[in-house]
Amino acid sequence: MTVQLCEQVQTDWFRTRAELLGEVRTDGPLTWLRDPDGISLMFPERLPADDLARGCRWASSVGLSIGVWLGLRADSRPLAAAGFERG
C-alpha cells in the first residue's frame, strides 16, 4: 500500500462522515469536512492564506476546532502563519 493510497482512504472516510453527518465545503483548492467531531482539512496540496483564513473564520463561527492532515510534500508554513500548531 502506498502513502498516496493511505491518504485517499483516510480522505474518503472523513468525506463520507461529513456528507452523512455534517457538511462539505470547497474553497479554492481546499476542501473542508465538517462532522460532529470538528472540521478537517485533508491532505491539501496548497494552502492559500485567504482560503485558509475563510475556513478558520467558519470554524470559529460554529465553535469547532480544525484538524489538518498533511501529506509528505506539503508546505506547513501557511498553517504556522495562521496560528496552527503541530499536534
C-alpha positions in Angstrom: 0.0 0.0 0.0 1.4 3.4 -0.9 1.3 6.6 1.1 -0.9 8.1 -1.6 -3.4 5.3 -1.3 -3.5 5.6 2.5 -4.2 9.4 2.2 -7.0 8.6 -0.2 -8.6 6.0 2.0 -8.4 8.4 5.0 -9.9 11.3 3.0 -12.7 9.1 1.7 -13.6 8.1 5.2 -13.7 11.6 6.5 -15.6 12.9 3.5 -18.2 10.2 3.9 -18.7 11.1 7.5 -19.0 14.8 6.6 -21.5 14.0 3.8 -23.7 11.9 6.2 -23.3 13.8 9.4 -22.2 17.4 8.6 -21.1 19.4 5.7 -18.5 19.5 2.9 -17.3 22.9 1.8 -14.8 23.7 -1.0 -13.0 27.0 -1.1 -10.3 27.3 -3.8 -8.0 24.3 -3.6 -9.2 23.5 0.0 -12.0 21.0 0.9 -13.3 21.4 4.4 -15.1 18.4 6.0 -17.3 19.1 9.0 -18.6 16.3 11.2 -19.7 16.2 14.8 -16.1 15.9 15.9 -14.8 19.1 14.2 -13.6 20.3 10.9 -10.9 18.5 8.9 -8.7 19.7 6.0 -7.5 16.6 4.3 -4.1 16.5 2.6 -4.1 19.9 0.9 -1.5 20.4 -1.8 -1.6 24.2 -1.5 -2.7 26.3 1.4 -3.5 29.8 0.1 -3.7 32.3 3.0 -7.1 33.8 2.0 -8.8 30.4 1.6 -7.3 29.2 4.9 -8.4 32.3 6.7 -12.0 31.9 5.5 -12.0 28.3 6.7 -10.7 29.4 10.1 -13.4 32.1 10.4 -16.1 29.4 9.5 -14.7 27.0 12.2 -14.7 29.8 14.8 -18.3 30.9 13.9 -19.6 27.4 14.6 -17.4 26.8 17.6 -15.4 23.9 16.2 -11.7 23.1 16.0 -9.8 22.3 12.8 -7.6 19.3 12.2 -5.3 19.3 9.2 -3.9 16.2 7.7 -0.7 16.9 5.7 1.0 14.9 3.0 4.7 14.4 3.0 5.3 17.2 0.4 3.0 19.8 1.9 4.4 23.1 3.0 3.2 23.7 6.5 4.4 27.4 6.7 1.0 28.8 5.8 -0.6 26.9 8.7 2.0 28.2 11.1 1.4 31.7 9.9 -2.3 31.2 10.6 -1.6 30.1 14.2 -1.8 26.3 13.7 0.5 24.1 15.8 1.6 20.5 15.2 -0.2 18.1 17.4 
